[in-house]
Amino acid sequence: MTEKKRDNLDRRQFIGAIGVVGAAGAIGALAAGCSGGKEGEAVDKKRVQVEEPQFLDQAPDGEVLKAGLIGCGGRGTGAALNFLSSGPNLEIVALGDVFEDRLNGCRERLKKEKNVEIADGQCFVGFDAYKKVIDAGVDVILTATPPHFRPEHFAACIEARKHVFMEKPVAVDPVGARSIIATSRKADAVGLCVVTGTQRHHQRDYVSTYARIASGAIGQIVSANCYWNQSQLWYRNRQEGWSDMEYMIRDWVNWCWLSGDHIVEQHVHNIDVINWFSGAQPEKAVGFGGRHRRKTGDQYDFFSVDFEYDNGMHVHSMCRQIDGCADNVSERIQGTKGWSNCKNTIYNPDGSVQWKYDYGLNAEGKPRNSVAVSPYVQEHIDLVAAIRAGKPINEAERTAISTLAAVMGRISAYTGKKMTWDEMMSSSLRIGPETYALGPVAIEPVAPVPGT
């Protein structure tokens, strides 16, 4: 990656991290290339003044924004509730899902928790439900279907000139990730706002830590580690009467064509943090993984990947979903003058604390141990604030890059081969069926075997 490309990526990631510049507040010119020096001069990040990022606790008031939800499972319903909690004059007015029972479950929670009733005529079921939600008189689309469908749904949203909240990951394969990048640029051209589900970019402690590291607190970044190790995730056993398609979608998190495997579906968060803090994406990946105890689907239950960046930096990526093992969801970034957990603490080389995020006091006057506003709500606050301020933000391309990095790691582990970024950007790999119907699917639950 050229220095110019690196600076451009760092600037985009920085803007995405702080949400709405001017509305949610800025941290000054901290990103590489933003310090206002003469053209061609090197930027000394150590001289950049660090200002504590300012966030809105609630989105500003304004005209009613009507949202439609595509994908009414647990995460989609959660996103709808988060949207409604983010500020005044916000409405959920349309729902869409492949399955009526999931739609009804979402409908019931909205009624119970927010006293929101969705009219029968605004509830749509089937694979084409997303089109009907888009056409249901909405301003904003919340999309939280299985990730395989994200590129097609995102393209339709932007074509219809809708602002979008889009859950991560944004694709499951190279073709899908590149589609998201192309659609993201169309959104930029027409001034639409897009926020993705990489909520650490809207998490106050992460953003404060990033601000200091961007200003040189740990010197030059030379290596990093990232982890998402946890117990086995949920799964569904096949029920009598379910077709292949219905079973796979109800068990979607365990099927590679639907979720991208857990290195993409979950571990993308941690990979994205490393890309954000380093201002780049990996150029090469060599990985391995396997399947020991997974109950359904065709995925691995552990991965270990060595990502190499174009400056020679190596990042160790590890993720696992197996019961009874050591859990760890975190990041660590090493610099020439210290290191950080990326979340809330910066350390000197000797391990002493250089800086620690101050969570402040709660309403009872006791110290907090987490940020004052949940990042799941903050990302919607920042989205609504951007729309109402007329200052577009767009996180889609950045998240597509992190998604594609995770896909590169997965493909390397599946095949046993070294994969490169150039291969990802030219690959014709698209996984999943060509058409969607509740019937047979020609995908067998066979895990990949490296070297074959």
C-alpha positions in Angstrom: 0.0 0.0 0.0 1.4 3.4 -0.9 1.8 6.1 1.8 -0.9 8.2 0.1 -3.4 5.2 0.2 -2.4 4.6 3.9 -3.1 8.2 4.8 -6.4 8.2 3.0 -7.5 5.0 4.7 -6.5 6.4 8.1 -8.4 9.6 7.6 -11.6 7.7 6.6 -11.3 5.4 9.6 -10.7 8.3 12.0 -13.8 10.2 10.7 -15.9 7.0 11.1 -14.6 6.5 14.6 -15.8 9.8 16.0 -19.2 9.7 14.3 -20.5 13.1 13.3 -17.8 15.8 13.0 -19.3 18.9 14.4 -22.4 17.1 15.8 -21.0 14.4 17.9 -17.7 16.3 18.3 -14.2 16.1 17.0 -10.8 15.2 18.5 -8.9 17.8 16.4 -6.6 16.8 13.6 -5.2 13.5 14.9 -5.3 11.3 11.9 -2.2 11.0 9.7 -2.0 13.8 7.2 -4.6 15.9 9.0 -2.3 18.2 11.0 -2.2 21.1 8.6 1.6 21.0 7.8 2.9 22.1 4.4 2.4 19.6 1.5 5.1 17.0 1.4 6.2 17.6 5.0 6.3 14.7 7.5 3.7 14.9 10.2 5.0 14.7 13.8 2.0 13.1 15.5 3.6 13.7 18.9 3.0 17.4 18.5 -0.7 17.0 17.8 -2.8 18.2 20.8 -5.1 15.5 22.1 -8.6 16.6 22.9 -11.1 14.4 24.6 -13.7 13.3 22.1 -17.2 14.6 22.6 -20.2 12.4 22.1 -23.9 13.2 22.2 -25.8 11.3 24.8 -28.9 11.5 22.6 -29.5 12.4 19.0 -30.8 15.9 18.4 -34.5 16.5 17.8 -35.7 17.0 14.3 -38.4 15.9 11.8 -39.6 12.4 12.3 -37.3 9.7 10.8 -39.2 6.5 9.9 -37.2 3.3 9.8 -37.8 -0.1 8.4 -36.2 -3.3 9.7 -35.0 -6.1 7.4 -34.2 -9.2 9.4 -36.3 -9.6 12.6 -34.1 -12.0 14.6 -32.4 -11.2 17.9 -29.9 -8.8 16.5 -32.3 -7.1 14.2 -34.8 -6.6 17.0 -32.0 -5.3 19.2 -31.0 -2.8 16.5 -34.6 -1.6 16.2 -34.8 -1.1 20.0 -31.4 0.7 19.9 -32.6 3.0 17.1 -35.8 3.9 19.1 -33.7 4.6 22.2 -31.2 6.9 20.4 -33.3 10.1 20.3 -36.7 11.8 19.8 -39.1 11.5 16.8 -37.8 8.2 15.7 -40.2 5.5 14.5 -40.1 1.9 13.3 -42.9 1.6 10.8 -42.1 -1.6 8.7 -40.8 -5.1 9.3 -39.5 -7.7 6.9 -38.2 -11.3 7.4 -38.2 -14.6 5.5 -40.1 -16.2 8.4 -43.4 -15.0 9.9 -42.7 -16.3 13.4 -39.5 -14.2 13.6 -41.3 -11.2 12.4 -44.1 -11.7 14.9 -41.6 -12.1 17.7 -40.0 -8.8 16.8 -43.4 -7.2 16.6 -44.2 -8.4 20.1 -41.0 -7.1 21.6 -41.4 -3.7 20.1 -44.9 -3.5 21.5 -43.9 -4.7 25.0 -40.7 -2.7 25.4 -41.4 0.5 23.4 -45.2 0.4 23.0 -44.7 0.5 19.2 -47.3 -1.2 17.0 -46.6 -2.2 13.4 -49.6 -2.3 11.1 -50.4 -5.6 9.4 -50.0 -3.9 6.0 -46.4 -2.9 7.0 -45.2 -6.4 7.8 -43.7 -8.4 4.9 -42.6 -12.1 4.7 -40.5 -13.8 2.1 -37.2 -13.5 0.3 -38.5 -10.3 -1.4 -39.6 -8.7 1.9 -36.6 -6.4 1.8 -37.9 -4.7 -1.3 -41.3 -4.1 0.3 -39.8 -2.6 3.4 -37.7 -0.3 1.3 -40.8 0.9 -0.5 -42.9 1.2 2.7 -42.4 5.0 3.2 -39.2 4.9 5.3 -36.2 7.2 5.5 -33.8 4.7 7.1 -33.3 1.0 6.7 -31.9 -1.2 9.5 -30.6 -4.4 7.9 -29.7 -7.4 10.1 -30.3 -10.5 8.0 -27.7 -13.2 7.7 -24.6 -11.5 6.2 -24.8 -13.4 2.8 -27.8 -11.2 1.8 -26.1 -7.9 2.8 -24.6 -6.8 -0.5 -27.9 -7.3 -2.4 -29.9 -5.6 0.2 -27.5 -2.7 0.7 -27.4 -2.0 -3.1 -31.2 -1.9 -3.1 -31.3 0.5 -0.2 -28.8 3.0 -1.8 -30.6 2.7 -5.1 -33.7 3.8 -3.3 -31.9 6.7 -1.6 -32.3 5.4 2.0 -29.9 6.0 4.9 -28.7 2.7 6.3 -27.7 1.0 9.5 -26.0 -2.3 8.4 -24.9 -5.0 10.7 -21.4 -6.5 10.4 -20.0 -8.4 8.7 -21.1 -6.8 5.4 -20.3 -9.9 3.2 -19.1 -13.5 3.3 -16.9 -13.6 0.2 -14.7 -11.4 -2.0 -17.4 -10.7 -4.6 -19.8 -9.5 -1.9 -17.2 -7.3 -0.1 -16.3 -5.6 -3.4 -20.0 -5.1 -4.1 -20.3 -3.3 -0.7 -17.3 -1.0 -1.6 -18.9 -0.1 -4.9 -22.3 0.6 -3.3 -20.6 2.6 -0.6 -19.1 5.0 -3.1 -22.6 5.4 -4.7 -23.9 6.4 -1.2 -21.1 8.9 -0.9 -22.1 10.4 -4.3 -25.6 11.1 -3.2 -24.9 12.1 0.4 -26.4 9.2 2.3 -25.4 8.2 5.8 -24.3 4.6 6.5 -23.3 3.2 9.9 -22.2 -0.4 10.3 -22.3 -2.6 13.3 -18.7 -2.3 14.2 -19.7 -0.5 17.4 -16.2 -0.1 18.9 -15.9 2.9 16.6 -18.7 4.5 18.6 -17.5 3.2 22.0 -16.1 6.1 24.0 -13.2 4.4 25.7 -12.0 2.9 22.4 -12.2 6.2 20.6 -10.3 8.0 23.4 -7.6 5.4 23.3 -7.4 5.7 19.5 -7.0 9.4 19.7 -3.9 9.2 21.9 -2.3 6.4 19.9 -2.9 8.4 16.7 -1.1 11.3 18.3 2.0 9.2 19.0 1.4 7.9 22.6 3.1 4.5 21.8 5.3 5.6 18.9 5.3 3.6 15.7 3.0 0.5 15.7 5.1 -2.6 15.1 2.9 -5.6 15.9 -0.5 -6.5 17.2 -2.7 -9.4 18.5 -6.4 -9.9 18.4 -8.7 -12.5 19.9 -12.3 -13.7 20.0 -12.2 -16.9 22.0 -15.5 -18.0 23.5 -17.7 -21.0 24.2 -19.8 -22.7 21.6 -22.3 -20.4 20.0 -26.0 -21.2 19.5 -27.2 -23.8 17.0 -30.5 -25.2 15.8 -31.3 -28.9 15.2 -33.3 -29.6 12.1 -37.0 -29.9 12.7 -39.5 -32.1 10.8 -40.9 -30.3 7.8 -38.0 -27.9 7.4 -36.5 -27.7 3.9 -32.8 -27.4 3.4 -33.1 -23.7 3.0 -35.3 -23.1 6.0 -33.0 -25.2 8.2 -29.8 -23.4 7.0 -31.3 -19.9 7.5 -32.6 -20.8 11.0 -29.2 -22.2 11.8 -27.4 -19.5 9.8 -24.5 -18.7 12.1 -23.1 -22.2 11.5 -23.1 -22.2 7.7 -20.3 -20.5 5.9 -22.4 -19.3 2.9 -24.7 -17.5 5.3 -22.3 -16.2 8.0 -18.8 -16.3 6.5 -17.7 -18.6 9.4 -17.0 -17.1 12.9 -13.7 -15.5 11.9 -15.8 -13.3 9.6 -19.1 -13.1 11.6 -17.6 -12.2 15.0 -13.8 -11.9 14.9 -14.2 -9.2 12.2 -14.7 -6.8 15.2 -11.1 -7.4 16.5 -9.5 -7.4 13.0 -11.3 -4.2 12.3 -9.9 -2.6 15.5 -6.3 -3.5 14.4 -6.9 -2.1 10.9 -8.4 1.1 12.5 -5.5 1.7 14.9 -2.8 0.9 12.4 -4.4 2.7 9.5 -4.0 -0.1 7.1 -5.2 -3.6 6.1 -3.2 -6.8 5.8 -1.6 -7.7 2.5 -1.0 -11.4 3.2 -2.5 -14.1 5.4 -1.3 -17.6 6.4 -3.7 -19.5 8.7 -4.9 -22.8 10.0 -8.0 -24.0 11.8 -10.2 -27.0 12.3 -13.4 -28.5 13.5 -13.5 -30.5 16.7 -16.8 -30.2 18.5 -19.2 -28.1 16.3 -22.7 -29.6 16.2 -24.1 -28.4 12.9 -23.2 -26.7 9.7 -19.9 -26.8 7.7 -17.7 -24.4 9.6 -14.6 -24.6 11.7 -14.6 -24.0 15.4 -11.1 -22.4 15.7 -8.8 -20.3 13.6 -5.2 -19.0 14.0 -4.0 -16.6 11.3 -0.8 -14.7 10.8 -1.6 -11.4 9.0 1.2 -9.5 7.4 1.0 -5.8 6.5 2.9 -4.0 3.8 5.4 -2.4 6.2 6.4 -5.8 7.5 4.2 -5.7 10.6 2.7 -9.1 11.7 -0.6 -9.5 13.5 -1.6 -12.7 15.2 -5.4 -13.3 14.9 -7.0 -16.1 17.0 -10.6 -17.1 17.4 -12.3 -20.1 18.8 -15.8 -21.3 19.8 -15.4 -24.4 22.0 -16.8 -25.0 25.4 -14.5 -25.5 28.4 -11.5 -23.5 27.0 -9.9 -20.2 27.9 -12.0 -17.3 26.8 -10.5 -14.0 25.5 -12.1 -11.2 23.5 -9.5 -8.4 23.2 -6.9 -6.6 21.1 -3.3 -5.6 21.9 -1.2 -3.2 19.8 2.5 -2.8 20.3 4.5 0.4 19.6 8.1 1.4 19.8 7.3 3.5 22.9 4.7 1.4 24.7 1.6 -0.7 24.1 -2.2 -0.7 24.5 -5.2 -2.9 24.9 -6.9 -0.5 22.5 -9.9 -0.3 24.8 -9.0 1.9 27.8 -5.3 1.7 28.8 -1.9 2.8 27.4 1.2 1.3 28.9 4.8 2.3 28.9 7.5 -0.2 27.8 8.1 -1.3 31.4 4.4 -2.1 31.9 3.6 0.9 34.0 0.3 2.7 33.1 0.8 5.8 31.0 -2.9 6.6 30.7 -6.2 5.1 31.6 -9.7 6.0 30.4 -11.8 7.7 33.1 -15.3 6.2 33.1 -16.6 8.8 35.5 -19.3 8.3 38.1 -22.8 6.9 37.7 -26.0 8.5 39.0 -25.3 7.1 42.5 -21.9 8.7 42.6 -20.0 5.4 42.2 -17.3 4.7 39.7 -18.4 3.3 36.4 -16.8 0.3 34.9 -18.2 0.8 31.4 -19.0 3.7 29.1 -22.0 5.9 30.0 -23.9 5.2 26.8 -23.9 1.7 25.2 -22.1 1.7 21.9 -25.0 -0.3 20.5 -27.1 2.9 21.1 -24.3 5.3 20.4 -23.9 4.1 16.8 -27.6 5.0 16.2 -27.2 8.3 18.0 -24.3 9.1 15.6 -26.3 8.0 12.6 -29.4 10.0 13.4 -27.2 13.0 14.4 -25.5 12.9 11.0 -28.7 12.7 9.1 -30.3 15.6 11.0 -27.1 17.7 10.8 -26.8 17.1 7.1 -23.2 15.9 7.6 -23.0 12.4 6.0 -20.9 9.7 7.5 -20.3 6.4 5.7 -18.6 3.4 7.3 -19.5 0.8 4.7 -16.2 0.7 2.8 -14.1 0.6 5.9 -16.1 -2.4 7.2 -16.0 -4.1 3.8 -12.2 -3.9 4.0 -12.1 -5.5 7.4 -14.6 -8.1 6.3 -12.5 -8.9 3.3 -9.4 -9.3 5.6 -11.3 -11.8 7.7 -12.4 -13.6 4.5 -8.7 -13.8 3.4 -7.8 -15.4 6.7 -10.6 -17.9 6.4 -9.7 -18.9 2.9 -6.1 -19.4 3.9 -7.1 -21.6 6.8 -9.5 -23.6 4.6 -7.0 -24.2 1.8 -3.7 -24.2 3.8 -2.3 -21.7 1.3 -0.9 -18.1 1.6 -3.5 -15.7 0.4 -2.9 -12.1 -0.7 -4.9 -8.9 -0.7 -4.5 -8.6 -4.5 -6.0 -12.1 -4.8 -9.0 -11.0 -2.7 -9.5 -8.0 -4.9 -9.6 -10.0 -8.1 -11.2 -13.2 -6.8 -14.5 -14.4 -8.4 -15.4 -16.4 -5.3 -19.0 -16.1 -4.4 -20.5 -18.7 -2.0 -24.1 -19.7 -1.7 -27.0 -20.6 -4.0 -27.8 -18.4 -7.0 -31.5 -18.4 -6.3 -33.5 -18.4 -3.0 -36.5 -20.5 -2.3 -37.7 -22.7 0.6 -36.6 -25.9 -0.9 -33.4 -28.0 -1.5 -30.0 -26.5 -1.3 -27.0 -28.2 -2.9 -24.6 -27.6 -0.1 -23.4 -30.5 2.1 -22.3 -30.1 5.7 -18.6 -31.0 4.9 -15.9 -29.0 6.6 -12.9 -27.9 4.4 -9.7 -29.9 4.4 -6.5 -27.9 4.1 -4.1 -28.8 1.3 -6.8 -30.4 -0.8 
